[in-house]
Amino acid sequence: MHGDTHTSRQRRRWLSALGLIVGCSSSSLALEPVGDVAEASSWRIETIVEGLTHPWSIVWLADGSALITERPGRLRRLQANGRLDPEPIAGLPQICGDCGQGGLMDLALHPRFQTDPWVYFTYATGSQAANRTALARGRLEGKRLTDVEVLFENPDSKSGGQHFGSRLLWLEDGTLLMSLGDGGNPPIRFGRGLIRDQAQQLGTLFGKLIRLSEDGEIPPDNPFVGQAGARPEIYSLGHRNIQGLVRDPLGGRVWATEHGSRGGDELNDIRPGANHGWPAVTFSMEYSGPPISERTSAPGMSDPLVVWTPSIAPSGLAIYQGEAFPEWRGDLFAGALSHRQVRRLKLSDDRLVLHEKLTIGQRVRDVRSGPDGELYLLTDAANGALLRLIPD
């Protein structure tokens, strides 16, 4: 599994054909193939609200209301009684709502929101011909954002509407992680090569997780600060398109799910300075047919814990903390766009010990642990919805 021999290629295709590949963080341990997973039992869906246009992210406020982004460029408020305010919240900057997969995307509240009512949000800016992922924040005052300021923009633009990344996550020290996609599939180029190859280059931010202060400054202890030719914002590299990001409130570990190409979706344990391999090391396949790389593991690169083939298109990631399903507590729940599911993942000593699916029947864009610790889902559709998982 660790070379490019004929035997390695044969085994790789065999693993891919079986469906799901489960690994561990040490490249010295072999990956084990797993087939389709069983359906979880004793749960059902409760619809909270419908009529959302391609919702992307949700956060809750102390009064029980919630803010929801709609990808075309609207920020909506859902009242605690389940009523959706008819008018969007005003004050957003110019957003490229027709940039393919881009638009208004993730949300995060300032960790001390009660005293610092900043709402952080990611979005695509520019046009189809030249666009980039950006981060801004504004103070929530009634029905508008005030004092809006752009904290970060990818210094390099790309063309097309693919792979903006865009998930946000606060770390325990008050710094903010933000994912940036690799820029898109072939034939999209950057400089003299394919843009996806920039995920392995420290001189750009494509295919990276970056870490910023609450004001958008660069923390001095970022892993590549002071390294010649490296962008100091980088926290980890070798990512294709992270759209699930969560921190374990107990152990503090950071988990990420990211999209592969025709398979090769990954669950990764994120560590500062780690290289997660894309596209030099991957189980993914070209859309034209052949493997993107003959290597699925390599020295100096971090292996995923789980690889999904065929792709489930993971988006949204949460850790269950509620009371309704005691057996779920501490488990990861990953949304699946293409399979219209949520995947439950129970880990023990970095081993996947239980894997189930919850078939939703709709594209799941975001999975969140609500203020009650229960799981909430946003469905990606022109008539999208906010759903809640409850016991059957």
TORKOL-4160 file (C-alpha; in steps of 0.2 Angstrom, whole numbers, padded with zeros to 4 digits, m for minus):
392
<pt num="1" X="0000" Y="0000" Z="0000"/>
<pt num="2" X="0015" Y="0012" Z="0002"/>
<pt num="3" X="0023" Y="0011" Z="m0015"/>
<pt num="4" X="0019" Y="0012" Z="m0033"/>
<pt num="5" X="0021" Y="m0006" Z="m0038"/>
<pt num="6" X="0009" Y="m0017" Z="m0048"/>
<pt num="7" X="0003" Y="m0026" Z="m0033"/>
<pt num="8" X="0000" Y="m0009" Z="m0024"/>
<pt num="9" X="m0010" Y="m0003" Z="m0039"/>
<pt num="10" X="m0020" Y="m0019" Z="m0039"/>
<pt num="11" X="m0024" Y="m0019" Z="m0021"/>
<pt num="12" X="m0029" Y="0000" Z="m0022"/>
<pt num="13" X="m0042" Y="m0004" Z="m0035"/>
<pt num="14" X="m0048" Y="m0019" Z="m0025"/>
<pt num="15" X="m0050" Y="m0008" Z="m0010"/>
<pt num="16" X="m0059" Y="0006" Z="m0020"/>
<pt num="17" X="m0071" Y="m0007" Z="m0027"/>
<pt num="18" X="m0077" Y="m0012" Z="m0010"/>
<pt num="19" X="m0083" Y="0005" Z="m0005"/>
<pt num="20" X="m0076" Y="0012" Z="0011"/>
<pt num="21" X="m0058" Y="0012" Z="0017"/>
<pt num="22" X="m0054" Y="0014" Z="0035"/>
<pt num="23" X="m0036" Y="0018" Z="0041"/>
<pt num="24" X="m0027" Y="0025" Z="0055"/>
<pt num="25" X="m0015" Y="0040" Z="0058"/>
<pt num="26" X="0001" Y="0029" Z="0057"/>
<pt num="27" X="0006" Y="0025" Z="0040"/>
<pt num="28" X="0015" Y="0009" Z="0046"/>
<pt num="29" X="m0002" Y="0001" Z="0049"/>
<pt num="30" X="m0012" Y="m0006" Z="0034"/>
<pt num="31" X="m0029" Y="0001" Z="0029"/>
<pt num="32" X="m0043" Y="m0011" Z="0030"/>
<pt num="33" X="m0058" Y="m0011" Z="0018"/>
<pt num="34" X="m0076" Y="m0010" Z="0024"/>
<pt num="35" X="m0091" Y="m0012" Z="0013"/>
<pt num="36" X="m0108" Y="m0002" Z="0015"/>
<pt num="37" X="m0114" Y="0002" Z="0032"/>
<pt num="38" X="m0130" Y="m0002" Z="0042"/>
<pt num="39" X="m0144" Y="0010" Z="0045"/>
<pt num="40" X="m0145" Y="0017" Z="0062"/>
<pt num="41" X="m0161" Y="0014" Z="0071"/>
<pt num="42" X="m0173" Y="0022" Z="0083"/>
<pt num="43" X="m0172" Y="0040" Z="0076"/>
<pt num="44" X="m0183" Y="0051" Z="0065"/>
<pt num="45" X="m0183" Y="0068" Z="0058"/>
<pt num="46" X="m0192" Y="0084" Z="0064"/>
<pt num="47" X="m0193" Y="0098" Z="0052"/>
<pt num="48" X="m0190" Y="0115" Z="0061"/>
<pt num="49" X="m0192" Y="0126" Z="0045"/>
<pt num="50" X="m0192" Y="0125" Z="0026"/>
<pt num="51" X="m0191" Y="0138" Z="0013"/>
<pt num="52" X="m0172" Y="0141" Z="0014"/>
<pt num="53" X="m0162" Y="0144" Z="m0002"/>
<pt num="54" X="m0147" Y="0133" Z="m0002"/>
<pt num="55" X="m0143" Y="0135" Z="0016"/>
<pt num="56" X="m0125" Y="0133" Z="0021"/>
<pt num="57" X="m0122" Y="0136" Z="0039"/>
<pt num="58" X="m0131" Y="0140" Z="0056"/>
<pt num="59" X="m0127" Y="0147" Z="0073"/>
<pt num="60" X="m0138" Y="0150" Z="0088"/>
<pt num="61" X="m0140" Y="0166" Z="0098"/>
<pt num="62" X="m0143" Y="0167" Z="0117"/>
<pt num="63" X="m0161" Y="0171" Z="0115"/>
<pt num="64" X="m0165" Y="0154" Z="0106"/>
<pt num="65" X="m0165" Y="0162" Z="0088"/>
<pt num="66" X="m0153" Y="0157" Z="0075"/>
<pt num="67" X="m0143" Y="0165" Z="0060"/>
<pt num="68" X="m0143" Y="0155" Z="0044"/>
<pt num="69" X="m0133" Y="0158" Z="0028"/>
<pt num="70" X="m0140" Y="0156" Z="0011"/>
<pt num="71" X="m0127" Y="0153" Z="m0002"/>
<pt num="72" X="m0134" Y="0166" Z="m0015"/>
<pt num="73" X="m0129" Y="0179" Z="m0002"/>
<pt num="74" X="m0142" Y="0181" Z="0011"/>
<pt num="75" X="m0141" Y="0180" Z="0030"/>
<pt num="76" X="m0158" Y="0175" Z="0038"/>
<pt num="77" X="m0164" Y="0175" Z="0056"/>
<pt num="78" X="m0174" Y="0161" Z="0063"/>
<pt num="79" X="m0184" Y="0166" Z="0078"/>
<pt num="80" X="m0185" Y="0155" Z="0093"/>
<pt num="81" X="m0203" Y="0151" Z="0089"/>
<pt num="82" X="m0198" Y="0143" Z="0072"/>
<pt num="83" X="m0203" Y="0158" Z="0062"/>
<pt num="84" X="m0191" Y="0164" Z="0048"/>
<pt num="85" X="m0190" Y="0183" Z="0047"/>
<pt num="86" X="m0195" Y="0188" Z="0029"/>
<pt num="87" X="m0182" Y="0201" Z="0027"/>
<pt num="88" X="m0163" Y="0196" Z="0027"/>
<pt num="89" X="m0151" Y="0204" Z="0039"/>
<pt num="90" X="m0144" Y="0219" Z="0030"/>
<pt num="91" X="m0126" Y="0225" Z="0030"/>
<pt num="92" X="m0117" Y="0211" Z="0021"/>
<pt num="93" X="m0102" Y="0216" Z="0009"/>
<pt num="94" X="m0103" Y="0212" Z="m0010"/>
<pt num="95" X="m0104" Y="0193" Z="m0012"/>
<pt num="96" X="m0102" Y="0183" Z="m0028"/>
<pt num="97" X="m0118" Y="0173" Z="m0027"/>
<pt num="98" X="m0117" Y="0166" Z="m0044"/>
<pt num="99" X="m0099" Y="0159" Z="m0042"/>
<pt num="100" X="m0104" Y="0141" Z="m0043"/>
<pt num="101" X="m0100" Y="0132" Z="m0026"/>
<pt num="102" X="m0096" Y="0149" Z="m0019"/>
<pt num="103" X="m0107" Y="0163" Z="m0011"/>
<pt num="104" X="m0111" Y="0166" Z="0007"/>
<pt num="105" X="m0105" Y="0151" Z="0017"/>
<pt num="106" X="m0100" Y="0148" Z="0034"/>
<pt num="107" X="m0104" Y="0157" Z="0051"/>
<pt num="108" X="m0096" Y="0158" Z="0068"/>
<pt num="109" X="m0099" Y="0169" Z="0083"/>
<pt num="110" X="m0086" Y="0177" Z="0093"/>
<pt num="111" X="m0082" Y="0166" Z="0108"/>
<pt num="112" X="m0087" Y="0180" Z="0119"/>
<pt num="113" X="m0102" Y="0185" Z="0109"/>
<pt num="114" X="m0112" Y="0192" Z="0124"/>
<pt num="115" X="m0099" Y="0206" Z="0126"/>
<pt num="116" X="m0091" Y="0206" Z="0108"/>
<pt num="117" X="m0106" Y="0203" Z="0097"/>
<pt num="118" X="m0096" Y="0200" Z="0081"/>
<pt num="119" X="m0103" Y="0188" Z="0068"/>
<pt num="120" X="m0089" Y="0180" Z="0057"/>
<pt num="121" X="m0094" Y="0174" Z="0040"/>
<pt num="122" X="m0085" Y="0167" Z="0024"/>
<pt num="123" X="m0090" Y="0171" Z="0006"/>
<pt num="124" X="m0084" Y="0171" Z="m0012"/>
<pt num="125" X="m0079" Y="0188" Z="m0018"/>
<pt num="126" X="m0076" Y="0193" Z="m0036"/>
<pt num="127" X="m0083" Y="0185" Z="m0052"/>
<pt num="128" X="m0083" Y="0169" Z="m0061"/>
<pt num="129" X="m0067" Y="0174" Z="m0070"/>
<pt num="130" X="m0057" Y="0179" Z="m0055"/>
<pt num="131" X="m0063" Y="0175" Z="m0037"/>
<pt num="132" X="m0057" Y="0171" Z="m0020"/>
<pt num="133" X="m0063" Y="0166" Z="m0003"/>
<pt num="134" X="m0064" Y="0179" Z="0010"/>
<pt num="135" X="m0068" Y="0181" Z="0029"/>
<pt num="136" X="m0077" Y="0196" Z="0036"/>
<pt num="137" X="m0085" Y="0201" Z="0052"/>
<pt num="138" X="m0099" Y="0213" Z="0058"/>
<pt num="139" X="m0108" Y="0217" Z="0074"/>
<pt num="140" X="m0126" Y="0211" Z="0075"/>
<pt num="141" X="m0137" Y="0225" Z="0079"/>
<pt num="142" X="m0155" Y="0221" Z="0077"/>
<pt num="143" X="m0159" Y="0217" Z="0059"/>
<pt num="144" X="m0142" Y="0222" Z="0052"/>
<pt num="145" X="m0123" Y="0220" Z="0053"/>
<pt num="146" X="m0113" Y="0236" Z="0057"/>
<pt num="147" X="m0095" Y="0240" Z="0057"/>
<pt num="148" X="m0092" Y="0226" Z="0044"/>
<pt num="149" X="m0074" Y="0223" Z="0041"/>
<pt num="150" X="m0065" Y="0211" Z="0029"/>
<pt num="151" X="m0052" Y="0202" Z="0040"/>
<pt num="152" X="m0044" Y="0191" Z="0026"/>
<pt num="153" X="m0045" Y="0187" Z="0007"/>
<pt num="154" X="m0035" Y="0174" Z="m0002"/>
<pt num="155" X="m0021" Y="0184" Z="m0009"/>
<pt num="156" X="m0022" Y="0174" Z="m0025"/>
<pt num="157" X="m0038" Y="0173" Z="m0036"/>
<pt num="158" X="m0044" Y="0158" Z="m0046"/>
<pt num="159" X="m0056" Y="0156" Z="m0060"/>
<pt num="160" X="m0072" Y="0145" Z="m0060"/>
<pt num="161" X="m0084" Y="0141" Z="m0046"/>
<pt num="162" X="m0076" Y="0126" Z="m0037"/>
<pt num="163" X="m0068" Y="0122" Z="m0021"/>
<pt num="164" X="m0069" Y="0137" Z="m0009"/>
<pt num="165" X="m0067" Y="0127" Z="0007"/>
<pt num="166" X="m0074" Y="0140" Z="0019"/>
<pt num="167" X="m0077" Y="0131" Z="0036"/>
<pt num="168" X="m0073" Y="0141" Z="0052"/>
<pt num="169" X="m0068" Y="0134" Z="0069"/>
<pt num="170" X="m0063" Y="0143" Z="0085"/>
<pt num="171" X="m0049" Y="0134" Z="0094"/>
<pt num="172" X="m0047" Y="0134" Z="0113"/>
<pt num="173" X="m0034" Y="0148" Z="0113"/>
<pt num="174" X="m0046" Y="0160" Z="0104"/>
<pt num="175" X="m0038" Y="0159" Z="0087"/>
<pt num="176" X="m0049" Y="0155" Z="0072"/>
<pt num="177" X="m0046" Y="0141" Z="0059"/>
<pt num="178" X="m0053" Y="0143" Z="0041"/>
<pt num="179" X="m0052" Y="0131" Z="0027"/>
<pt num="180" X="m0047" Y="0135" Z="0009"/>
<pt num="181" X="m0050" Y="0124" Z="m0005"/>
<pt num="182" X="m0037" Y="0119" Z="m0018"/>
<pt num="183" X="m0045" Y="0130" Z="m0032"/>
<pt num="184" X="m0053" Y="0117" Z="m0043"/>
<pt num="185" X="m0052" Y="0102" Z="m0054"/>
<pt num="186" X="m0042" Y="0100" Z="m0070"/>
<pt num="187" X="m0040" Y="0109" Z="m0082"/>
<pt num="188" X="m0040" Y="0124" Z="m0070"/>
<pt num="189" X="m0022" Y="0131" Z="m0069"/>
<pt num="190" X="m0012" Y="0142" Z="m0058"/>
<pt num="191" X="0005" Y="0148" Z="m0065"/>
<pt num="192" X="0012" Y="0134" Z="m0075"/>
<pt num="193" X="0003" Y="0119" Z="m0068"/>
<pt num="194" X="m0014" Y="0113" Z="m0061"/>
<pt num="195" X="m0021" Y="0124" Z="m0047"/>
<pt num="196" X="m0024" Y="0109" Z="m0036"/>
<pt num="197" X="m0005" Y="0106" Z="m0035"/>
<pt num="198" X="m0004" Y="0122" Z="m0025"/>
<pt num="199" X="m0011" Y="0112" Z="m0010"/>
<pt num="200" X="0008" Y="0105" Z="m0008"/>
<pt num="201" X="0015" Y="0123" Z="m0011"/>
<pt num="202" X="0018" Y="0134" Z="0005"/>
<pt num="203" X="0019" Y="0149" Z="m0006"/>
<pt num="204" X="0000" Y="0150" Z="m0008"/>
<pt num="205" X="m0015" Y="0147" Z="0002"/>
<pt num="206" X="m0025" Y="0135" Z="m0010"/>
<pt num="207" X="m0028" Y="0118" Z="m0001"/>
<pt num="208" X="m0024" Y="0124" Z="0016"/>
<pt num="209" X="m0031" Y="0127" Z="0033"/>
<pt num="210" X="m0026" Y="0144" Z="0040"/>
<pt num="211" X="m0026" Y="0151" Z="0057"/>
<pt num="212" X="m0029" Y="0169" Z="0062"/>
<pt num="213" X="m0032" Y="0179" Z="0077"/>
<pt num="214" X="m0050" Y="0186" Z="0081"/>
<pt num="215" X="m0044" Y="0202" Z="0072"/>
<pt num="216" X="m0037" Y="0193" Z="0057"/>
<pt num="217" X="m0019" Y="0195" Z="0062"/>
<pt num="218" X="m0007" Y="0181" Z="0060"/>
<pt num="219" X="m0003" Y="0172" Z="0077"/>
<pt num="220" X="0016" Y="0172" Z="0079"/>
<pt num="221" X="0016" Y="0153" Z="0084"/>
<pt num="222" X="0009" Y="0147" Z="0067"/>
<pt num="223" X="0019" Y="0132" Z="0061"/>
<pt num="224" X="0027" Y="0141" Z="0046"/>
<pt num="225" X="0030" Y="0158" Z="0053"/>
<pt num="226" X="0047" Y="0164" Z="0048"/>
<pt num="227" X="0050" Y="0150" Z="0035"/>
<pt num="228" X="0057" Y="0157" Z="0019"/>
<pt num="229" X="0044" Y="0156" Z="0005"/>
<pt num="230" X="0030" Y="0150" Z="0016"/>
<pt num="231" X="0013" Y="0159" Z="0019"/>
<pt num="232" X="0013" Y="0163" Z="0038"/>
<pt num="233" X="m0006" Y="0160" Z="0039"/>
<pt num="234" X="m0004" Y="0141" Z="0036"/>
<pt num="235" X="m0009" Y="0129" Z="0049"/>
<pt num="236" X="m0010" Y="0113" Z="0039"/>
<pt num="237" X="m0008" Y="0109" Z="0020"/>
<pt num="238" X="m0012" Y="0095" Z="0007"/>
<pt num="239" X="m0031" Y="0097" Z="0008"/>
<pt num="240" X="m0043" Y="0097" Z="m0007"/>
<pt num="241" X="m0059" Y="0105" Z="0000"/>
<pt num="242" X="m0063" Y="0104" Z="0019"/>
<pt num="243" X="m0081" Y="0107" Z="0022"/>
<pt num="244" X="m0083" Y="0099" Z="0039"/>
<pt num="245" X="m0073" Y="0105" Z="0054"/>
<pt num="246" X="m0076" Y="0102" Z="0073"/>
<pt num="247" X="m0066" Y="0102" Z="0089"/>
<pt num="248" X="m0069" Y="0089" Z="0102"/>
<pt num="249" X="m0074" Y="0099" Z="0118"/>
<pt num="250" X="m0067" Y="0086" Z="0129"/>
<pt num="251" X="m0050" Y="0081" Z="0121"/>
<pt num="252" X="m0048" Y="0097" Z="0111"/>
<pt num="253" X="m0044" Y="0087" Z="0095"/>
<pt num="254" X="m0048" Y="0095" Z="0078"/>
<pt num="255" X="m0057" Y="0084" Z="0065"/>
<pt num="256" X="m0060" Y="0088" Z="0047"/>
<pt num="257" X="m0069" Y="0080" Z="0033"/>
<pt num="258" X="m0065" Y="0084" Z="0015"/>
<pt num="259" X="m0070" Y="0080" Z="m0002"/>
<pt num="260" X="m0061" Y="0068" Z="m0013"/>
<pt num="261" X="m0062" Y="0066" Z="m0032"/>
<pt num="262" X="m0072" Y="0051" Z="m0038"/>
<pt num="263" X="m0069" Y="0043" Z="m0021"/>
<pt num="264" X="m0055" Y="0047" Z="m0008"/>
<pt num="265" X="m0066" Y="0058" Z="0003"/>
<pt num="266" X="m0057" Y="0059" Z="0020"/>
<pt num="267" X="m0059" Y="0061" Z="0039"/>
<pt num="268" X="m0043" Y="0068" Z="0046"/>
<pt num="269" X="m0035" Y="0072" Z="0063"/>
<pt num="270" X="m0029" Y="0089" Z="0061"/>
<pt num="271" X="m0012" Y="0094" Z="0068"/>
<pt num="272" X="m0002" Y="0110" Z="0066"/>
<pt num="273" X="0011" Y="0109" Z="0052"/>
<pt num="274" X="0004" Y="0092" Z="0046"/>
<pt num="275" X="0004" Y="0088" Z="0027"/>
<pt num="276" X="m0012" Y="0078" Z="0023"/>
<pt num="277" X="m0005" Y="0073" Z="0006"/>
<pt num="278" X="m0017" Y="0080" Z="m0008"/>
<pt num="279" X="m0015" Y="0078" Z="m0022"/>
<pt num="280" X="0002" Y="0069" Z="m0021"/>
<pt num="281" X="m0005" Y="0055" Z="m0009"/>
<pt num="282" X="m0023" Y="0051" Z="m0011"/>
<pt num="283" X="m0036" Y="0037" Z="m0015"/>
<pt num="284" X="m0045" Y="0049" Z="m0027"/>
<pt num="285" X="m0047" Y="0046" Z="m0046"/>
<pt num="286" X="m0047" Y="0058" Z="m0060"/>
<pt num="287" X="m0064" Y="0062" Z="m0067"/>
<pt num="288" X="m0057" Y="0055" Z="m0084"/>
<pt num="289" X="m0053" Y="0038" Z="m0076"/>
<pt num="290" X="m0036" Y="0034" Z="m0069"/>
<pt num="291" X="m0029" Y="0036" Z="m0051"/>
<pt num="292" X="m0023" Y="0054" Z="m0047"/>
<pt num="293" X="m0008" Y="0047" Z="m0038"/>
<pt num="294" X="m0001" Y="0029" Z="m0037"/>
<pt num="295" X="0003" Y="0033" Z="m0018"/>
<pt num="296" X="m0010" Y="0031" Z="m0005"/>
<pt num="297" X="0003" Y="0034" Z="0009"/>
<pt num="298" X="0020" Y="0042" Z="0011"/>
<pt num="299" X="0033" Y="0046" Z="0024"/>
<pt num="300" X="0030" Y="0064" Z="0031"/>
<pt num="301" X="0012" Y="0064" Z="0026"/>
<pt num="302" X="m0003" Y="0061" Z="0038"/>
<pt num="303" X="m0014" Y="0047" Z="0033"/>
<pt num="304" X="m0033" Y="0049" Z="0035"/>
<pt num="305" X="m0043" Y="0039" Z="0048"/>
<pt num="306" X="m0057" Y="0036" Z="0036"/>
<pt num="307" X="m0058" Y="0036" Z="0017"/>
<pt num="308" X="m0074" Y="0035" Z="0008"/>
<pt num="309" X="m0075" Y="0027" Z="m0010"/>
<pt num="310" X="m0087" Y="0030" Z="m0018"/>
<pt num="311" X="m0088" Y="0048" Z="m0012"/>
<pt num="312" X="m0101" Y="0053" Z="0000"/>
<pt num="313" X="m0097" Y="0071" Z="m0003"/>
<pt num="314" X="m0095" Y="0076" Z="0016"/>
<pt num="315" X="m0101" Y="0093" Z="0021"/>
<pt num="316" X="m0104" Y="0098" Z="0039"/>
<pt num="317" X="m0097" Y="0089" Z="0055"/>
<pt num="318" X="m0102" Y="0088" Z="0073"/>
<pt num="319" X="m0099" Y="0079" Z="0089"/>
<pt num="320" X="m0115" Y="0074" Z="0098"/>
<pt num="321" X="m0117" Y="0080" Z="0115"/>
<pt num="322" X="m0136" Y="0078" Z="0119"/>
<pt num="323" X="m0146" Y="0068" Z="0130"/>
<pt num="324" X="m0159" Y="0060" Z="0118"/>
<pt num="325" X="m0147" Y="0047" Z="0112"/>
<pt num="326" X="m0135" Y="0042" Z="0126"/>
<pt num="327" X="m0126" Y="0029" Z="0115"/>
<pt num="328" X="m0122" Y="0043" Z="0103"/>
<pt num="329" X="m0113" Y="0054" Z="0115"/>
<pt num="330" X="m0095" Y="0059" Z="0109"/>
<pt num="331" X="m0098" Y="0052" Z="0092"/>
<pt num="332" X="m0094" Y="0061" Z="0075"/>
<pt num="333" X="m0108" Y="0064" Z="0063"/>
<pt num="334" X="m0104" Y="0069" Z="0045"/>
<pt num="335" X="m0116" Y="0076" Z="0032"/>
<pt num="336" X="m0116" Y="0068" Z="0015"/>
<pt num="337" X="m0122" Y="0078" Z="0000"/>
<pt num="338" X="m0121" Y="0065" Z="m0013"/>
<pt num="339" X="m0128" Y="0050" Z="m0003"/>
<pt num="340" X="m0141" Y="0061" Z="0006"/>
<pt num="341" X="m0136" Y="0054" Z="0023"/>
<pt num="342" X="m0127" Y="0057" Z="0039"/>
<pt num="343" X="m0114" Y="0046" Z="0044"/>
<pt num="344" X="m0111" Y="0041" Z="0062"/>
<pt num="345" X="m0093" Y="0037" Z="0067"/>
<pt num="346" X="m0087" Y="0030" Z="0084"/>
<pt num="347" X="m0069" Y="0031" Z="0086"/>
<pt num="348" X="m0058" Y="0022" Z="0100"/>
<pt num="349" X="m0039" Y="0024" Z="0101"/>
<pt num="350" X="m0040" Y="0031" Z="0083"/>
<pt num="351" X="m0049" Y="0016" Z="0077"/>
<pt num="352" X="m0066" Y="0016" Z="0069"/>
<pt num="353" X="m0076" Y="0004" Z="0079"/>
<pt num="354" X="m0094" Y="0008" Z="0073"/>
<pt num="355" X="m0100" Y="0016" Z="0057"/>
<pt num="356" X="m0118" Y="0019" Z="0053"/>
<pt num="357" X="m0129" Y="0029" Z="0041"/>
<pt num="358" X="m0144" Y="0039" Z="0044"/>
<pt num="359" X="m0153" Y="0041" Z="0027"/>
<pt num="360" X="m0161" Y="0058" Z="0026"/>
<pt num="361" X="m0166" Y="0058" Z="0008"/>
<pt num="362" X="m0159" Y="0076" Z="0005"/>
<pt num="363" X="m0142" Y="0083" Z="0002"/>
<pt num="364" X="m0135" Y="0087" Z="0019"/>
<pt num="365" X="m0124" Y="0103" Z="0019"/>
<pt num="366" X="m0122" Y="0106" Z="0037"/>
<pt num="367" X="m0123" Y="0096" Z="0053"/>
<pt num="368" X="m0122" Y="0106" Z="0070"/>
<pt num="369" X="m0124" Y="0102" Z="0088"/>
<pt num="370" X="m0137" Y="0114" Z="0094"/>
<pt num="371" X="m0138" Y="0123" Z="0110"/>
<pt num="372" X="m0147" Y="0108" Z="0118"/>
<pt num="373" X="m0133" Y="0097" Z="0112"/>
<pt num="374" X="m0144" Y="0088" Z="0099"/>
<pt num="375" X="m0141" Y="0087" Z="0080"/>
<pt num="376" X="m0147" Y="0099" Z="0068"/>
<pt num="377" X="m0146" Y="0097" Z="0049"/>
<pt num="378" X="m0147" Y="0110" Z="0034"/>
<pt num="379" X="m0152" Y="0102" Z="0018"/>
<pt num="380" X="m0144" Y="0109" Z="0002"/>
<pt num="381" X="m0159" Y="0113" Z="m0010"/>
<pt num="382" X="m0168" Y="0128" Z="m0018"/>
<pt num="383" X="m0181" Y="0124" Z="m0005"/>
<pt num="384" X="m0169" Y="0119" Z="0009"/>
<pt num="385" X="m0174" Y="0115" Z="0027"/>
<pt num="386" X="m0167" Y="0115" Z="0045"/>
<pt num="387" X="m0170" Y="0097" Z="0052"/>
<pt num="388" X="m0168" Y="0090" Z="0069"/>
<pt num="389" X="m0164" Y="0072" Z="0074"/>
<pt num="390" X="m0175" Y="0065" Z="0088"/>
<pt num="391" X="m0179" Y="0048" Z="0095"/>
<pt num="392" X="m0192" Y="0037" Z="0086"/>
